């Protein structure tokens, strides 16, 4: 039984570390796409305002549109994943009566760290 408990603890640590890595990678991708969007939009608008409507300006504005679309898709996927995980946690906590334990753990953590909410 203790072997099963130690394996479960290692699995929890591994999944937490994987979640942290995913968070950093996801954040970096979002920042890169946002920088590409900003630079493309700026370059396209400056090109069109200084030289009139030309291929370079239209291409940069098209790239800004593609970056906006990619940011929307990535953000929507992240929101759906978070929503699905929260649904799984709620279903699991309702089945196992885990919610009161989670709430007690959260409130004790907040009191211990003296975190002020709101």
C-alpha positions in Angstrom: 0.0 0.0 0.0 2.9 2.4 0.8 4.4 1.7 -2.7 1.1 2.7 -4.3 1.0 5.9 -2.2 4.6 6.9 -3.1 3.9 6.2 -6.8 0.8 8.4 -6.6 2.8 11.2 -5.0 5.4 10.9 -7.7 2.7 11.1 -10.4 1.2 14.2 -8.7 4.6 15.9 -8.7 5.3 14.9 -12.3 1.9 16.2 -13.5 2.4 19.4 -11.6 5.8 20.0 -13.2 4.4 19.2 -16.6 1.6 21.8 -16.0 4.2 24.4 -15.0 6.3 23.7 -18.2 3.1 23.9 -20.3 2.3 27.2 -18.7 5.7 28.7 -19.5 5.6 27.4 -23.1 2.1 28.6 -23.6 2.9 32.0 -22.2 6.0 32.3 -24.4 4.0 31.4 -27.5 1.3 34.0 -26.7 4.0 36.7 -26.2 5.7 35.8 -29.5 2.3 35.9 -31.4 1.4 39.2 -29.7 4.8 40.7 -30.7 4.3 39.6 -34.3 0.8 41.1 -34.3 2.0 44.4 -33.0 5.0 44.7 -35.4 2.9 43.6 -38.4 0.2 46.0 -37.6 2.6 48.9 -37.0 4.6 48.1 -40.1 1.5 47.8 -42.3 -0.1 51.0 -41.1 3.2 53.0 -41.4 3.8 51.6 -44.9 0.3 52.4 -46.1 0.4 55.9 -44.5 3.8 56.8 -46.0 3.7 55.1 -49.4 0.0 54.7 -50.0 -1.6 51.3 -50.6 1.1 48.9 -51.7 1.9 45.2 -51.6 4.2 45.5 -48.5 1.5 47.2 -46.4 -1.3 44.9 -47.5 1.0 41.9 -46.7 1.8 43.2 -43.3 -1.8 43.8 -42.5 -2.7 40.3 -43.7 0.0 39.0 -41.4 -1.5 41.0 -38.5 -4.9 39.4 -39.3 -3.4 35.9 -39.3 -1.7 36.6 -36.0 -5.0 37.9 -34.5 -6.7 34.7 -35.7 -3.9 32.5 -34.2 -4.1 34.3 -30.9 -7.9 33.8 -30.8 -7.6 30.1 -31.6 -4.9 29.6 -29.0 -6.7 31.5 -26.3 -10.0 29.8 -27.1 -8.3 26.4 -26.8 -6.7 27.3 -23.5 -10.0 28.5 -22.1 -11.8 25.3 -23.2 -9.0 23.1 -21.6 -9.4 25.0 -18.3 -13.1 24.7 -18.5 -12.9 20.9 -19.1 -10.4 20.4 -16.3 -12.6 22.4 -13.9 -15.6 20.3 -14.9 -13.7 17.1 -14.2 -12.6 18.4 -10.8 -16.1 19.3 -9.9 -17.4 15.9 -10.9 -14.7 14.2 -9.0 -15.2 16.3 -5.9 -19.0 15.7 -6.0 -18.5 11.9 -6.3 -15.8 11.7 -3.6 -17.1 14.5 -1.3 -13.8 16.2 -1.9 -15.0 19.8 -2.2 -15.2 20.4 1.6 -11.7 19.1 2.0 -10.4 21.4 -0.8 -12.2 24.4 0.6 -10.8 23.7 4.1 -7.3 23.3 2.6 -7.7 26.6 0.6 -8.9 28.6 3.6 -6.1 27.2 5.8 -3.6 28.2 3.2 -5.0 31.7 2.9 -5.0 32.1 6.7 -1.4 30.8 6.9 -0.1 33.0 4.1 -2.3 35.9 5.2 -3.5 36.5 1.7 -6.2 39.2 1.4 -8.8 38.4 -1.2 -10.4 41.5 -2.8 
